[in-house]
Amino acid sequence: MADIRCPSCGKNNPDFLTVCQFCQTPLTPESTLQIGEKPTKKNTGELENILPDWLRDARQQSRDLAEEDAVQAASMPKTQKEEPPDLLAGLAFQSTGGDEDQIPDWLSSINPATQEKPSAPAIPAAPESDFFARFNKAESAPKSEPVQNDGTSFMGQGTDQPQDAAERDELSEWLTQTSEQLIEPSSLESDASQIESGWGLNIEESSTPEKESVPKPEEDLSWLRNLEATSKQTGELSTPKQDEDWQSGFDSPFSSPQSSEPEDLSWLNNLGRASAPEQPAQQSAQSQNDLDWLNNLGGTPATEQPASRPSQPAEDLGWLNDLGTVPAMEQPVQKPTQPQEDLSWLNAFGETSEPAQAASTELSSDHLSWLNRLGGTSEPSQTFDFAQDQPLERPPGAPAFEKASPQDDLGWLNELQGTSESLPAEPVADFSIEQDKPKDVVESTNAQHVSPFNPRGTAPLSAEEGTSIPEWLRNATEGPSMPMGNNALDQFREDFHIPTAPEEPFSWKSFILEARQADEEPVQPQSASVNPFTPSNDPSAISNQDVESLFSMDMPDWLSRTEPVSDESITQETAINAEEGDALSPADLPSWVQAMRPVEAIISESAPGIEDQPTERQGPLAGFRGVIPAAPIGSSRRPRAVSLTLQASSEQQSSAAILEQLLASETSPRALVSSPSVMPQQMLRRAIAVLVWVVLGIMIYTRSQMMPVSPLLPSDARDVTNVVMNISDNAPVLVILDYEPALAGEMEAVSGPLLDQLVVLRHPHMSFLATSPNGTALVERLLVNTNINQPDGQGYIAGQNYINMGYLPGGESGVLAFIEAPQTAIPSSPVLGFSEYAAIILLTDHADSARVWVEQLHILKQADSTLASQPLLAVSSAQAGPMLQPYAASGQISGLISGLSDAVRYELVNNSRPGIARSYWDAFGVGLMLAITLIVLGGLWSLFAGIRSRRAEVAEG
Amino acid sequence: MRVFAIALAIASGLIVVVGYFYPVEPLLQLRLQLTNWAMILAGMTVLVGIYNLVAVHMEKIRTRQKDAIYGGLLVLSLIITFGMGLVLGPDHTFMRAMVDAIIVPVEASLMAILAVTLIYASIRLLRRRVDAMSVVFLVVAVIFLVAMMPTPFGPIPGDQLILQFTGMFSRGGARGLLIGVALGTLLTGLRVIFGVDRPYGGN
């Protein structure tokens, strides 16, 4: 056998298969139905031999049960059922009128969806055959022959009208093929198959792509078969009460007039055309054969030709038998006219309600399942006519139910409502079947309680309003006209609890529970005694069950929300988690961690909840709770008051008292205590003065020369001698007196040897210039003390050998002016230019004035080359000597005699003349020794005295 | 007026400075003239100072303040000396006697007091403040005095070495001081030239 490789999944499939057995992808190009193409007829009976044994057994059992049910239903007296006018009024009007303008909006919105998805209401042939077999049984058992002879049904019209001969031939061939397979079963199955074929034709005519769904029912049949088996085990199918209801349901259709038979024949011809090519050629064209193919659809012939039929189509028969019981009773209220329209919008229902019915089954099977249900409930009237058209027996007085009012046509919906209670076992059994629906889905459905089947808030139906649109449909489709009340708004809250069963007339949860009970318990005869066709006295009971489940897909999310789990369950879960250790258990915080907890945490813990807050009664916030804190603002979170009283110990208080006393003593005036050391200091100073005076006086008075003089001259002093030696005789020499009278004694003693040497050796013309106001008077003193102008000395005469030019004012400017123009600065200057002076002797006791002369002369020497060789000799006091040594070292000063020590040596070299320095030398020496002694002894005494006083202060505290 | 004073001061400074660096004849003559004006102004400042001294002490006499008599004596001596100097001249014997008998002994006495004060301060130094610098100061002073001190036994051994050592420090310190003084003088002159400092007034 050649294998066909699936283009989608790539797996091999037998060549006789047109659809992949793994992914359901069409294997052959011709099996793929394109838009606008007419579906081809295919024979699925060949797949019957593929079915496993258990499926065949189940199918056989379902067929047997269907036969028994049909027989019992036929034996039951037919009772006229009261129509449920309100529920089906709108549907009947749609089916009969055909005027789409009068179609309600909610239906018109649904119909396009049906047209867009023509393949959705795929109708498997096999399951429906079994479904119609039950009808066929129920009707043909007592009156099989009249039905066959009566050709007033739409099937009969289909056969009577020869204009569709070709279609009729195809149909006859296809029916012949099936009839051969269904030769063994009774004619009831054929009727049922005929009914089913009519149902299928109706759909096929409404939308041609529905033929494409023929191979798909293979998957649907399995679970249906199991459902059938389960229902059989529960004994539901064997209960005679339901059959009685079925019988009552069958009675009414026969009394209804037939009004739309021609239309039924047309879609029946289409059905025959679709299935004819698949039929074997040996099949006859008789009507009896048509019934056979219906039997073949019903799956009953599977026992005879197991190899020629697909196995799965027969699986649907079981539950269809259950459903078939209900629609069979509802046939009188349905209107067979224009079945195509009815089926079209029902297909729309099927599409929308499909996921709610069988969530676990596959897509194709879902379509089939709901269509089977709907088909089983809505099309029995048509099938019944089809059965009449066939040679099957029909009651002669059976009126064509095409005459039934539009409300009758929609009676099957009432039947649905009515059977929701009588057939609770079906969905439960459906859920219990593991092979078709996973358990998790069932569990989730049961656990959530609220599913898409959860009823919309429909109002109870009223018997008065049933003309155009039933009340329940209007309420289901229309939105709320009034604003949502508080209860409705509460539904949006997260903690909203959906009202439980007592508030609702029906809920899926209760339905499931009831279904479980019905599944667990055997079906009670009393439950079967409830006539589903009997209109219920409570309108809400009619409207809030299956009808709502049909439109449950339109429910908003908040309505289909899962009922909140009770607190007990939450606590149980928490406890379980805690036991399992998955949840975090409160830790035992150490004390220090608890102490570190923020205060806000404690406050938040102690803060009251919203529930504890009062509800506002006045103002715009009336009705709100917890908007304004109940407690006074800030009072609950106000930090604990801390006492401002200082908790001080006695020691701290004593310390504070001491500090206070110290501060008070700082502010209080304190009497000045005269220093006791004033007198000793004055005495010391006076003692020092007296000591110095006495010692020096003695030395001066005694003219002591006991102190030896070193003959070694300093280098600077030797330079002075060299300069003096280089001065020409009678050369003008400028002597600058730049010292104060206070130092006249020292300066005269220091400068005496130089001037004496100069006068003695060179006899220069000396010009004295004072830069100090008292200098002019000191010139004569100097000359007197040095014996220069003394007659017993050098005999210099003022104005002749020397000149006192007076005081040179202006400081540096005067010095500069005198250097640049001596006569300009000092008109009494004997020279015109400064360069005429052979030497400049600066007698200074002040370093700054000496610096001015040094600097100005040095600048002038750089500018005037004639001044470059002009020597500058400096005679300074001991205190100014160190400041002039740098100039002497740099050569700006030609020679320097500094202090008495240099002068006494220079005097010694100069033959100890004038002798002033030497006369001061012993006194100078004694005075230094006294000073050193006083400083050392006084310093040591002060040091120890200070230490003693500090120790005494420390001892005193 | 203020601007004129500033301009005059700056111009005088610039002329003298430029005359130092560029000894051209006009600048030298101009610099010499400015220097002479400065000498005259300086001599006049002595007279102004004498006038201020007489005015202050006359105010004390007029107001009969405490020790006003000393002020009167000062003013009287000033007038006599100034008058005699103008009449007799500075080289008169009376004038020399006044200087030799009054000015020189007074100032010399002040210097003697200074010597006693310095000794006393050196004695009290360690009493007031006992720290390293005080000790060092005293030790250095004593060493220098010892080195310069003539002794009946002749100069102490190593006196010249000590003098050279101490002279090294003294010369070094003196050079540092002179350099600092020169820089300060230069900076002061520049500030006056650029008008930053206005010792002549005008804020």
Contacts between the chains, C-beta under 8 A, distances in Angstrom:
chain1	res1	chain2	res2	distance
A	681	B	120	8.0
A	681	B	124	7.7
A	684	B	120	6.4
A	684	B	123	7.3
A	685	B	116	6.6
A	685	B	117	7.6
A	685	B	120	5.1
A	688	B	116	5.2
A	688	B	119	5.5
A	688	B	120	5.5
A	688	B	123	7.8
A	689	B	113	7.6
A	689	B	116	4.6
A	692	B	112	7.8
A	692	B	115	6.9
A	692	B	116	5.8
A	692	B	119	7.4
A	706	B	152	5.3
A	707	B	150	4.1
A	707	B	151	7.0
A	707	B	152	6.0
A	708	B	150	7.2
A	708	B	152	7.5
A	708	B	153	7.8
A	708	B	154	4.7
A	708	B	155	7.6
A	709	B	150	7.5
A	710	B	154	7.5
A	710	B	155	5.3
A	712	B	160	7.3
A	740	B	107	6.1
A	741	B	99	7.0
A	741	B	103	4.6
A	741	B	104	4.3
A	741	B	106	7.8
A	741	B	107	4.4
A	741	B	108	7.3
A	742	B	104	7.7
A	742	B	107	3.1
A	742	B	108	5.7
A	742	B	110	5.8
A	742	B	111	4.7
A	743	B	107	7.7
A	743	B	111	6.7
A	744	B	104	5.1
A	744	B	107	7.5
A	744	B	108	7.1
A	745	B	104	7.6
A	745	B	108	5.7
A	773	B	46	6.7
A	774	B	99	6.9
A	774	B	103	6.0
A	776	B	90	5.3
A	777	B	90	6.5
A	777	B	95	6.9
A	777	B	96	6.4
A	777	B	99	3.7
A	777	B	100	8.0
A	777	B	103	7.1
A	778	B	99	7.2
A	778	B	104	7.8
A	780	B	91	6.7
A	780	B	96	5.2
A	781	B	96	7.1
A	781	B	99	6.9
A	781	B	100	5.8
A	781	B	104	6.9
A	798	B	91	6.6
A	804	B	90	7.7
A	804	B	91	7.0
A	806	B	90	7.5
A	808	B	39	7.8
A	809	B	39	5.3
A	809	B	42	4.3
A	809	B	43	4.4
A	809	B	46	6.8
A	810	B	35	7.2
A	810	B	38	5.2
A	810	B	39	3.6
A	810	B	41	7.9
A	810	B	42	4.2
A	810	B	43	7.6
A	811	B	42	6.6
A	813	B	35	4.7
A	813	B	38	3.9
A	813	B	39	6.0
A	813	B	42	7.1
A	814	B	35	7.6
A	814	B	38	7.5
A	814	B	39	4.7
A	814	B	42	6.6
A	816	B	35	5.5
A	817	B	32	6.5
A	817	B	35	4.0
A	817	B	36	5.8
A	817	B	38	7.7
A	817	B	39	5.7
A	820	B	28	7.5
A	820	B	31	8.0
A	820	B	32	5.7
A	820	B	35	7.3
A	821	B	32	6.1
A	824	B	32	6.6
A	824	B	36	6.4
A	825	B	35	7.9
A	825	B	36	7.2
A	825	B	39	6.3
A	847	B	174	7.7
A	848	B	181	7.8
A	851	B	178	6.7
A	851	B	181	7.6
A	859	B	20	7.0
A	863	B	23	5.7
A	882	B	167	7.2
A	882	B	170	3.7
A	882	B	171	6.5
A	882	B	173	7.5
A	882	B	174	5.1
A	883	B	174	4.6
A	883	B	177	7.2
A	883	B	178	7.2
A	884	B	174	8.0
A	885	B	167	6.8
A	885	B	170	7.1
A	885	B	171	4.8
A	885	B	174	6.4
A	886	B	171	5.7
A	886	B	174	5.5
A	886	B	175	4.7
A	886	B	178	6.4
A	889	B	171	6.9
A	899	B	148	7.9
A	901	B	148	5.7
A	901	B	150	7.7
A	921	B	150	6.0
A	922	B	150	7.4
A	924	B	150	6.7
A	925	B	149	5.9
A	925	B	150	3.5
A	925	B	151	6.7
A	925	B	152	7.8
A	927	B	115	7.6
A	928	B	145	5.3
A	928	B	148	6.5
A	928	B	149	4.0
A	928	B	150	7.4
A	929	B	149	5.8
A	929	B	151	7.6
A	931	B	115	7.3
A	931	B	118	7.8
A	931	B	119	5.2
A	931	B	145	6.4
A	932	B	142	5.7
A	932	B	145	4.9
A	932	B	146	6.1
A	932	B	149	6.6
A	934	B	119	4.9
A	934	B	122	7.6
A	934	B	123	6.1
A	935	B	119	6.1
A	935	B	122	4.1
A	935	B	123	6.2
A	935	B	138	6.6
A	935	B	141	6.9
A	935	B	142	6.0
A	935	B	145	7.8
A	936	B	142	6.1
A	937	B	123	7.7
A	938	B	119	7.4
A	938	B	120	7.6
A	938	B	122	6.7
A	938	B	123	2.5
A	938	B	124	7.3
A	939	B	122	6.5
A	939	B	123	5.9
A	939	B	125	6.6
A	939	B	126	4.9
A	939	B	138	5.5
A	940	B	126	7.6
A	941	B	123	7.2
A	942	B	123	5.8
A	942	B	124	5.7
A	942	B	125	6.9
A	942	B	126	4.3
A	942	B	127	3.3
A	942	B	128	7.8
A	943	B	126	4.1
A	943	B	127	7.3
A	943	B	130	6.3
A	945	B	127	5.8
A	946	B	126	6.4
A	946	B	127	4.8
A	946	B	128	7.7
A	946	B	130	5.8
A	947	B	130	7.8
